[in-house]
Amino acid sequence: MSNDSSINEFLILAFTDTRELQLWQFWLFLAISLAALLGDGLIITAIVCDHHLHTPMYFFLLNLSLLDLCSISITVPKAMANSISDTRDISYAGSLCACAMDVPHLWG
């Protein structure tokens, strides 16, 4: 007899069980993520458009902004969706995607 069970998701703990605080958390995450997306977009646009900024230091900043843009667009919307929909589960496929985006930060 073999064990054929598999787990497809795991549970995360919520910050709060109060609905009003969950909505405040959603709006706070939305404001912070929009500010970060705007900042990253401005950095990317400035470096790409100005030819005086095509130096190694600004190339490094461009790459950091792109990595930040990718990681924010994956993890924060999932946290916001969990906050607003009152769910606490994350699929393993979703967590692997988020981990794959964070691995380059660990390598260098």
C-alpha angles and dihedrals in degrees: 000000000000131000109246098173120120135185116227101178143020133214127244126201117249122233090232142356094217112103095215092054090048089056091048088050090051093051092045092051090046093052094046094047093048091050091049092047091049092048093048091047092052092049092049093046094048094049095045096045100043113069092198088068095060094107128119093259093055091042087058091049089049090054092048091051091050092050091048091048091052096046093046092049091055108039105031098053090052091051090047092049091050090050096050098039095044093233124137105192130102122189119236090237090056093048092049090053090051091047091049089056092050097047095079088058089059095048099055 
